[in-house]
């Protein structure tokens, strides 16, 4: 494959490439490259850190706590959730299993939920991680039994004599079938099948048989004494489910504009086995994935942008709270989705509140907000005015391994560095602009390129 196609593959299946990594992969066949991505993705592990304080608290101990102690428990848990966010970003930056991390980011915005109990959130996160390239049917069943999801979509309130439809509705609308492929009666009857779902204090699934409706349910024109897993199996029998998931995968990994023919090809591969690895391998092996109309056409999400900058510059944050702060400013806080539908993506990432921050991000992280320019103009003036407003206090404390950075980039020409960092072709005006820039150092060259509008695309 060409270097351009390798770069495209590694931005869509990961978060970019370092120059030496691109050099190592250059000249390999498509199959060799894709095989390596999936081989590395097998070597993953749960994301864990110190939660001993919470693990030692039982339900009985919690109930005996006074109001102040319970508030302290919740506050400590909320802090740990933010630490998990930061640890997740660090894993994305440093994990060689890039495809596994990219799939996890996709599924976290598919099976959307939000929680403040660290034990439950960590368990939910690792269930996403474990199933990211597995069987979709097993995945849906596992997610339906997660404490965080049970709370988020009110499954614990779904009782035998008083069914709650929130989970069954989102299961069909957002997780499996899409709007228009089920009826209101299907939702209501399916809700009865999920009655009795609950969890233990520390998050393990618990089925309350006394609260389960064991009567006959009439779903998708069939009747039976269905439970939750049976309903999921019935949904999976519908080819529309496979098509719905393939369309989301296509929009995330290929192009925001769906291609009916390509999605039908993916669906034929995905249905009826629902093997996620198989359909992802099919995407990356397809000729159409490397079509020019797909390369450099997607706007990087805030997380992709943030992780990508860290990955290709050997940058690390000294304070995990800075990572959360930047996510908030950019408009995407991991583990804190805007609603049950998640982030819309695409052009919604760019607005008047985020555009200057996105364009300025590399210089803020690598050079205290300074971009070296040769002449003044509208482009640089906007940056300088923006910088003056925020430079009173340094945004973040970062540590950069300049020795490693120089080792990666020192032998590259400016043109070669541009080839590594920028995915889409540069517009004529942009080329004219960067030709006038001062190229004082490798660092400045990198910052200049990362501050271009084209760097926002992958």
Rosetta blueprint (number, residue, H / E / L):
1 X L
2 X L
3 X H
4 X H
5 X H
6 X H
7 X H
8 X H
9 X H
10 X H
11 X H
12 X H
13 X L
14 X L
15 X L
16 X L
17 X L
18 X L
19 X H
20 X H
21 X H
22 X H
23 X H
24 X H
25 X H
26 X L
27 X L
28 X L
29 X L
30 X H
31 X H
32 X H
33 X H
34 X H
35 X H
36 X H
37 X H
38 X H
39 X H
40 X H
41 X H
42 X L
43 X L
44 X L
45 X L
46 X L
47 X L
48 X L
49 X L
50 X L
51 X L
52 X H
53 X H
54 X H
55 X H
56 X L
57 X L
58 X L
59 X H
60 X H
61 X H
62 X H
63 X H
64 X H
65 X L
66 X L
67 X H
68 X H
69 X H
70 X H
71 X H
72 X H
73 X H
74 X H
75 X H
76 X H
77 X H
78 X H
79 X H
80 X H
81 X H
82 X H
83 X H
84 X H
85 X H
86 X H
87 X H
88 X H
89 X H
90 X H
91 X H
92 X H
93 X H
94 X H
95 X L
96 X L
97 X L
98 X H
99 X H
100 X H
101 X H
102 X H
103 X H
104 X H
105 X H
106 X H
107 X H
108 X H
109 X L
110 X L
111 X L
112 X L
113 X L
114 X L
115 X L
116 X L
117 X L
118 X H
119 X H
120 X H
121 X H
122 X H
123 X H
124 X H
125 X H
126 X H
127 X H
128 X H
129 X H
130 X H
131 X H
132 X L
133 X L
134 X L
135 X E
136 X H
137 X H
138 X H
139 X H
140 X H
141 X H
142 X H
143 X H
144 X H
145 X L
146 X L
147 X H
148 X H
149 X H
150 X H
151 X H
152 X H
153 X L
154 X L
155 X H
156 X H
157 X H
158 X L
159 X E
160 X L
161 X L
162 X E
163 X L
164 X L
165 X L
166 X H
167 X H
168 X H
169 X H
170 X H
171 X H
172 X H
173 X H
174 X H
175 X H
176 X H
177 X L
178 X L
179 X L
180 X L
181 X L
182 X L
183 X L
184 X H
185 X H
186 X H
187 X H
188 X H
189 X H
190 X H
191 X H
192 X H
193 X H
194 X L
195 X L
196 X L
197 X E
198 X E
199 X E
200 X L
201 X L
202 X L
203 X L
204 X L
205 X E
206 X E
207 X E
208 X L
209 X H
210 X H
211 X H
212 X L
213 X L
214 X L
215 X L
216 X L
217 X E
218 X E
219 X E
220 X L
221 X L
222 X E
223 X E
224 X E
225 X L
226 X L
227 X L
228 X H
229 X H
230 X H
231 X H
232 X H
233 X H
234 X H
235 X H
236 X H
237 X L
238 X L
239 X H
240 X H
241 X H
242 X H
243 X H
244 X H
245 X H
246 X H
247 X H
248 X H
249 X H
250 X H
251 X H
252 X H
253 X H
254 X L
255 X L
256 X L
257 X L
258 X L
259 X L
260 X H
261 X H
262 X H
263 X H
264 X H
265 X H
266 X H
267 X H
268 X H
269 X H
270 X H
271 X L
272 X L
273 X L
274 X L
275 X E
276 X H
277 X H
278 X H
279 X H
280 X H
281 X H
282 X H
283 X H
284 X H
285 X H
286 X L
287 X H
288 X H
289 X H
290 X H
291 X L
292 X H
293 X H
294 X H
295 X L
296 X L
297 X L
298 X L
299 X E
300 X L
301 X L
302 X H
303 X H
304 X H
305 X H
306 X H
307 X H
308 X H
309 X H
310 X H
311 X H
312 X H
313 X H
314 X L
315 X E
316 X E
317 X E
318 X L
319 X L
320 X H
321 X H
322 X H
323 X H
324 X H
325 X H
326 X H
327 X H
328 X H
329 X H
330 X H
331 X L
332 X L
333 X L
334 X L
335 X L
336 X L
337 X L
338 X L
339 X L
340 X L
341 X L
342 X L
343 X L
344 X L
345 X L
346 X H
347 X H
348 X H
349 X H
350 X L
351 X L
352 X L
353 X L
354 X L
355 X H
356 X H
357 X H
358 X H
359 X H
360 X H
361 X H
362 X H
363 X H
364 X H
365 X H
366 X H
367 X H
368 X L
369 X L
370 X L
371 X L
372 X L
373 X L
374 X L
375 X L
376 X L
377 X L
378 X H
379 X H
380 X H
381 X H
382 X H
383 X H
384 X H
385 X H
386 X H
387 X H
388 X H
389 X H
390 X H
391 X L
392 X L
393 X L
394 X L
395 X L
396 X L
397 X L
398 X E
399 X E
400 X E
401 X L
402 X H
403 X H
404 X H
405 X H
406 X H
407 X H
408 X H
409 X H
410 X L
411 X L
412 X L
413 X L
414 X H
415 X H
416 X H
417 X H
418 X H
419 X H
420 X H
421 X H
422 X L
423 X L
424 X L
425 X L
426 X L
427 X L
428 X H
429 X H
430 X H
431 X H
432 X H
433 X H
434 X H
435 X H
436 X L
437 X L
438 X L
439 X L
440 X L
441 X L
442 X H
443 X H
444 X H
445 X H
446 X H
447 X H
448 X H
449 X H
450 X H
451 X L
452 X L
453 X H
454 X H
455 X H
456 X H
457 X E
458 X L
